[in-house]
């Protein structure tokens, strides 16, 4: 029996919960107001958003008054998953394994295996792995399952014509998500490293709101600092990694996960202390080490003049 579509009221409830958590975590008040305004408008919308999305795509949702591209993308995720990654993040329930397991054909065990074997944390990274052959090599995945996962991810991640065009370009060119900043819109490493430094400094001084993550926290203790900030028109949220891998390696006070969004473009990255090589001891954005090397090299002449 097919699951009933999510209703406008349920979507509005989630957006209001997001606004409540953003307010409690001292995020930008204009962003909070945007979620509350969108929730109110969705409650008054006569046609179900699931139908609008099905018939006109995310662009039709974006075209509704007070919605905008970012919230339209959240609506698309809610319709497809009946859950919202942003809400999980704000509640401290940041789990790559759980996110991967939401894709049909991937249960909790396979999700954990993908995360462990391929270091895949996001659906975007999973899509790259499904196209470049790495997912085929994970035990439990055959050609039929991989093909079905590619199709499902194409549906979930096809949030806008702009996203589809960029993704199609790098997939057809055999690129990965780490190859081309001109195709993937994301903050520069200088911005991400600055947010990482601000987060760790304020967390060490006890100047950040702390949340109580559900995972690995049986006492329900509010220990996880969270930072919301705006840089170069990006909305960014930073918090220490609370994944199984971070706990296993004792990196929960070193790895910093940064989530970013702007005009419907969104993603995440992890900043770590480099353990080896020319950048040993430096903070680097995982997967963008070459850019970090160039960034630090550009700072050297400035430091020499001081």
C-alpha positions as CSV (number, residue, x, y, z in Angstrom):
1,X,0.0,0.0,0.0
2,X,1.4,3.4,-1.1
3,X,2.2,5.9,1.6
4,X,-0.1,8.9,1.6
5,X,1.6,12.1,0.5
6,X,2.7,14.6,3.1
7,X,0.1,17.3,3.6
8,X,0.6,21.1,3.6
9,X,-0.2,21.2,7.3
10,X,2.5,18.7,8.0
11,X,5.0,20.6,5.9
12,X,4.1,23.8,7.7
13,X,4.6,22.1,11.1
14,X,8.2,21.1,10.1
15,X,9.0,24.6,8.9
16,X,7.7,26.1,12.2
17,X,9.8,23.6,14.1
18,X,12.8,24.7,12.1
19,X,12.0,28.3,12.9
20,X,11.7,27.5,16.7
21,X,15.1,25.8,16.7
22,X,16.8,28.5,14.7
23,X,15.4,31.0,17.2
24,X,16.6,29.0,20.2
25,X,20.0,28.7,18.6
26,X,20.2,32.4,18.0
27,X,20.3,32.3,14.2
28,X,19.6,35.3,12.0
29,X,16.2,36.8,12.7
30,X,15.4,37.3,9.1
31,X,16.0,33.7,8.3
32,X,13.7,32.7,11.2
33,X,11.0,35.0,9.9
34,X,11.3,33.5,6.4
35,X,10.5,30.0,7.8
36,X,7.6,31.3,9.8
37,X,6.2,33.3,6.9
38,X,6.5,30.4,4.5
39,X,4.8,28.0,7.0
40,X,1.9,30.4,7.3
41,X,1.6,30.7,3.5
42,X,1.7,27.0,3.1
43,X,-1.1,26.4,5.6
44,X,-3.3,28.8,3.5
45,X,-2.4,27.1,0.2
46,X,-5.4,25.3,-1.2
47,X,-3.5,23.0,-3.6
48,X,-1.3,20.4,-1.9
49,X,2.4,21.1,-2.4
50,X,3.0,17.5,-3.1
51,X,0.8,17.9,-6.2
52,X,2.4,21.1,-7.2
53,X,5.8,19.5,-7.0
54,X,4.7,16.5,-9.0
55,X,3.1,18.6,-11.8
56,X,5.5,21.5,-12.0
57,X,8.7,20.5,-10.2
58,X,10.5,22.5,-7.6
59,X,10.3,25.6,-9.8
60,X,6.6,25.7,-9.3
61,X,7.0,25.5,-5.5
62,X,9.6,28.2,-5.7
63,X,7.2,30.5,-7.6
64,X,4.7,30.5,-4.8
65,X,4.6,33.7,-2.7
66,X,7.0,33.9,0.3
67,X,8.6,30.4,-0.5
68,X,11.9,31.0,-2.4
69,X,14.5,28.5,-3.7
70,X,15.9,27.3,-0.3
71,X,12.5,26.5,1.3
72,X,11.3,25.0,-2.0
73,X,14.2,22.6,-1.9
74,X,13.2,21.7,1.7
75,X,9.6,21.1,0.5
76,X,10.9,18.8,-2.2
77,X,12.9,16.8,0.4
78,X,9.9,16.6,2.7
79,X,7.7,15.3,-0.1
80,X,10.3,12.7,-1.1
81,X,11.6,11.6,2.3
82,X,8.9,12.8,4.7
83,X,11.8,14.1,6.8
84,X,14.2,17.1,6.6
85,X,18.0,17.0,6.9
86,X,18.0,20.6,8.2
87,X,15.7,19.6,11.1
88,X,17.8,16.6,12.0
89,X,20.9,18.9,12.0
90,X,19.2,21.5,14.2
91,X,18.1,18.8,16.6
92,X,21.7,17.4,16.8
93,X,20.7,14.2,15.0
94,X,23.4,14.5,12.3
95,X,23.9,10.9,11.1
96,X,25.3,10.1,7.6
97,X,24.2,6.4,8.1
98,X,20.7,7.4,8.8
99,X,20.5,9.8,5.9
100,X,21.9,7.2,3.4
101,X,19.4,4.6,4.7
102,X,16.5,6.8,3.6
103,X,17.2,5.8,0.0
104,X,15.2,2.8,-1.2
105,X,17.5,-0.2,-1.5
106,X,19.8,1.0,1.3
107,X,19.0,-0.1,4.8
108,X,20.8,0.8,8.0
109,X,23.5,-1.9,7.6
110,X,24.3,-0.9,4.0
111,X,24.2,2.8,4.9
112,X,26.7,2.2,7.6
113,X,28.9,0.2,5.2
114,X,28.9,2.9,2.6
115,X,29.8,5.6,5.2
116,X,32.6,3.4,6.5
117,X,34.0,2.1,3.3
118,X,33.6,5.1,1.0
119,X,33.6,8.0,3.5
120,X,30.4,9.2,2.0
121,X,28.4,11.6,4.3
122,X,25.8,13.2,2.0
123,X,23.4,12.2,-0.8
124,X,25.4,14.3,-3.3
125,X,28.5,12.3,-2.5
126,X,26.5,9.1,-2.7
127,X,25.3,10.1,-6.2
128,X,28.9,10.6,-7.3
129,X,29.9,7.2,-5.9
130,X,27.0,5.6,-7.8
131,X,28.2,7.1,-11.1
132,X,32.0,6.7,-10.8
133,X,32.0,2.9,-10.0
134,X,32.9,3.0,-6.3
135,X,29.4,2.0,-5.1
136,X,29.5,-1.1,-7.3
137,X,32.5,-2.3,-5.3
138,X,30.8,-2.2,-1.9
139,X,29.6,-5.6,-0.8
140,X,25.9,-6.0,-1.3
141,X,25.5,-3.8,-4.4
142,X,24.9,-5.2,-7.8
143,X,24.2,-3.4,-11.1
144,X,20.5,-3.4,-10.7
145,X,20.6,-1.9,-7.2
146,X,23.1,0.7,-8.1
147,X,21.0,1.7,-11.2
148,X,17.9,2.0,-9.0
149,X,19.8,4.2,-6.5
150,X,21.0,6.5,-9.3
151,X,17.5,7.0,-10.5
152,X,16.2,7.7,-7.0
153,X,18.9,10.1,-6.2
154,X,18.3,11.9,-9.6
155,X,14.7,12.4,-8.5
156,X,15.5,13.6,-5.0
157,X,18.4,15.9,-5.9
158,X,16.9,17.3,-9.1
159,X,15.6,20.3,-7.2
160,X,15.9,22.8,-9.9
161,X,16.9,23.2,-13.6
162,X,20.1,24.9,-12.4
163,X,21.0,21.9,-10.2
164,X,20.2,19.4,-12.9
165,X,22.3,21.2,-15.5
166,X,25.3,21.4,-13.2
167,X,25.0,17.8,-12.1
168,X,24.5,16.6,-15.6
169,X,27.6,18.5,-16.8
170,X,30.0,17.0,-14.2
171,X,28.5,13.5,-14.5
172,X,28.8,13.5,-18.3
173,X,32.3,14.8,-18.0
174,X,33.3,12.0,-15.6
175,X,33.9,14.6,-12.9
176,X,33.3,14.2,-9.2
177,X,31.9,16.7,-6.7
178,X,35.4,17.8,-5.8
179,X,36.6,18.7,-9.2
180,X,35.1,21.9,-10.3
181,X,34.1,24.9,-8.3
182,X,32.6,26.5,-11.5
183,X,30.1,23.7,-11.6
184,X,29.5,23.1,-7.9
185,X,28.4,26.3,-6.1
186,X,29.9,26.3,-2.6
187,X,31.8,28.6,-0.3
188,X,35.5,29.1,-0.8
189,X,37.9,27.4,1.5
190,X,38.9,30.8,3.1
191,X,35.3,31.3,4.2
192,X,35.0,27.8,5.5
193,X,38.3,27.9,7.4
194,X,37.3,31.3,8.9
195,X,34.0,29.8,10.1
196,X,35.9,26.8,11.5
197,X,38.2,29.0,13.4
198,X,35.4,31.2,14.8
199,X,33.4,28.1,15.9
200,X,36.3,26.4,17.7
201,X,37.4,29.6,19.4
202,X,33.9,30.5,20.7
203,X,33.2,26.9,21.6
204,X,36.4,26.7,23.7
205,X,35.3,29.9,25.5
206,X,31.8,28.6,26.2
207,X,30.2,31.3,24.1
208,X,28.0,29.1,22.0
209,X,24.5,27.6,22.5
210,X,24.8,23.9,23.2
211,X,22.3,21.3,22.1
212,X,21.7,17.8,23.3
213,X,22.3,15.3,20.4
214,X,20.3,12.1,20.5
215,X,23.1,9.9,19.2
216,X,25.8,8.7,21.5
217,X,24.3,10.7,24.4
218,X,22.3,8.5,26.7
219,X,22.2,11.1,29.4
220,X,20.6,13.6,27.1
221,X,23.4,16.1,28.0
222,X,23.6,19.4,26.1
223,X,27.2,19.2,25.1
224,X,27.4,20.0,21.4
225,X,28.1,23.7,20.6
226,X,26.4,25.0,17.5
227,X,27.2,28.2,15.5
228,X,24.9,30.0,13.0
229,X,26.6,32.7,10.9
230,X,26.3,34.5,7.6
231,X,29.3,34.9,5.3
232,X,29.4,36.1,1.7
233,X,25.5,35.7,1.6
234,X,25.8,32.0,2.7
235,X,23.9,30.7,5.7
236,X,26.4,28.5,7.6
237,X,26.0,26.3,10.6
238,X,29.0,24.6,12.3
239,X,29.2,21.9,14.9
240,X,31.6,19.2,16.0
241,X,31.1,15.9,14.3
242,X,28.9,13.5,16.2
243,X,29.2,10.5,13.8
244,X,30.2,7.0,14.7
245,X,33.5,7.4,12.9
246,X,34.4,10.6,14.8
247,X,33.7,8.8,18.1
248,X,35.6,5.7,17.0
249,X,38.8,7.8,16.2
250,X,38.4,10.2,19.1
251,X,37.9,13.2,16.8
252,X,34.7,14.6,18.2
253,X,36.5,17.8,19.4
254,X,38.6,18.1,16.2
255,X,36.3,17.4,13.2
256,X,34.0,20.3,12.5
257,X,31.0,19.8,10.1
258,X,29.9,22.9,8.3
259,X,26.5,23.1,6.6
260,X,25.9,25.9,4.0
261,X,23.0,27.1,1.9
262,X,22.2,30.0,-0.4
263,X,19.4,30.4,-2.9
264,X,18.7,26.7,-3.1
265,X,22.3,25.7,-3.3
266,X,23.3,23.7,-0.2
267,X,25.8,21.2,1.0
268,X,28.2,20.3,3.8
269,X,31.9,19.7,4.4
270,X,34.1,18.6,7.2
271,X,37.2,20.6,8.4
272,X,39.9,18.6,10.1
273,X,43.5,18.9,11.4
274,X,45.6,17.4,8.7
275,X,47.6,14.4,10.1
276,X,50.3,14.1,7.4
277,X,51.9,15.6,4.3
278,X,52.8,19.2,3.6
279,X,49.8,20.6,5.5
280,X,50.3,18.5,8.6
281,X,48.9,20.3,11.7
282,X,46.9,22.7,9.5
283,X,43.1,22.9,9.4
284,X,41.9,21.7,6.0
285,X,38.6,21.2,4.3
286,X,38.4,17.4,3.6
287,X,38.4,16.7,-0.1
288,X,39.7,20.3,-0.9
289,X,43.2,19.9,0.3
290,X,44.7,21.4,-2.9
291,X,42.7,24.6,-2.5
292,X,43.7,24.8,1.2
293,X,47.3,24.4,0.2
294,X,46.9,27.4,-2.2
295,X,45.1,29.3,0.4
296,X,47.9,28.9,3.0
297,X,50.5,29.6,0.4
298,X,48.8,32.9,-0.4
299,X,49.0,33.9,3.2
300,X,52.8,33.3,3.5
301,X,54.0,36.5,1.8
302,X,51.6,38.5,4.0
303,X,52.9,37.0,7.2
304,X,56.5,37.5,6.0
305,X,55.9,41.3,5.8
306,X,54.4,41.5,9.3
